[in-house]
């Protein structure tokens, strides 16, 4: 083949890959899918909603999946169904228990087609080289010599149209015998697409005729008489084949065991069809409902022969933001709820005049014309296509390139991630309901958003994102079902896990304890409400940002930005972290900088939040370090609205952590902002000495000692050097003054009486000066030179 003819076939094939849809059983992605095996599940992408979510039917029950995430296509196979998220950046799959698992995420290499068989999940990407990814798969993945533009999967093998091999069929997989036989059977044909069934395959060739090859035990390759470009979509099951007519949307099926076609749908027009193992479902044109028929439905007495599933209205195609070259689907804006449009398929037959097409095959011979067109005819077709359609090709190629490369998707609509609750043993639809009563914390969230949006001040970030609402299944997916491997700590009301959201963001997820005891539940509820109310309005570079939350029956979870370098406590006191990961902390300047970061975060709470906030649980485990080693204050589960002035106080039951709690607060049950100052003072002493807030007098046990009682006398007597953390080493000349300033600031912070402690503004000023001093040498200082204001 000449370079020119090869390029034309490539362009034609690319156009057909968009316009002609081919579905294996369960197989290729559309807006409807069938999964089979232990149970049959039929799913569709719901129309007319803010997010194009997935809704499924199983055993008479309907339930939503990922109700706030938009998907552009779905596909099903044996005990699995998968969805490609809008934009093509991620692939999520569900098992029969509806436990989700993300198989793929990449913002650059996007997924454009998806096909599922019984043992494999394969997808085409927008890569310019080898462009097929497969999962759940053993051998036979294609080499980099193949660039496939249409794929479909069946029983143990996958086939695709290879644009670099004269538009031939390439097959691969664990069922190598079937794969090789199908590939050999299509050797003499240039194909525009391919659909794979159990052990047979069908496709449209370059002249617009349907060709089927492979096993014919049930007559599944006996193609009926048809004209060029008559069929617009294919759906192949294990032993049957169905095709959708372009002209009127009617469906014709052949093969199977006699129950494949229902006479009651002969007059029904469909937008698309998809096959399961032994059944077929179609999306009706009249009301976008899903009707299923076939042997699988005949054998099950509970299903009518042609059963209209009680699903909501289903999208007839993906909602896209790019221009549609051949028009927009009727009521597209309503169906996409204002997000994008559904493009009408182009009538590709207009590119090829019927007079040049070969005659249709005889009825029931099982094949389209048995040999490829003559060279003269091929040249005529190519010449006509080039001369008469170059403008149309250029326009369509531009659109396709735009879609494949993702450059048209710059203005994506962002959707929150919401999924159903995941349980391995329960499939009851009420479990997936989002109609639970509005809880107290939801009310707090809404009130906080309205009342406090105007009150952000200080050095908060310029672009504060509103928190997102997730469901439990979102977060189960992100944490691999809250596995122990992802557990990274504990907070005021639960355990903290590392997670990765479906869009690739790394997060920390705090899950409330599931104790059913009333007291524990009330404490969890209070801590959850407190964090949600405070963090929904607090945005500062030294406070951990709240990404979102989940509130689903008894489950309460908060989602934060992930702090890659963990808690300060672990770097100071966990032997593994100290030896392995904390070389950066073995610098006095770095330790002083971390203390300054934390002080600035607390200062924002006390002086710039409106009304002021008292944290009540300042400790080294609540000071987290991001990827750049910037310290941020976290865990607001015990926080309270503070008094309007520093001299005011608030009576409340003491709360906090032993070793950090303000003795005055503990004894009098009166909290002020100076209670946070005390906790920060203990943290400063931890950074100086490397010891815990409460530690044993020797490594083998001994009497517990308070860090305050241990460190304060040494600083006052001028023996600071004896208690400094030996892992850091003696301060350099330019660091000694800074370390001494930090030490004197710390002992003022832990005064027994709150009125004797400095304000956070004074502490920040001293620590800022200490950071500067690390770069200069000014000799020794005394406590009298420290900026300390007491009341």
Order of alpha helices (4+ residues) and beta strands (2+ residues): alpha-beta-beta-beta-beta-beta-beta-beta-beta-beta-beta-beta-beta-beta-beta-beta-alpha-beta-beta-beta-beta-beta-beta-beta-beta-beta-alpha-beta-alpha-alpha-alpha-beta-alpha-beta-beta-beta-alpha-beta-beta-alpha-alpha-alpha-beta-beta-beta-beta-beta-alpha-beta-alpha-beta-beta-alpha-alpha-alpha-alpha
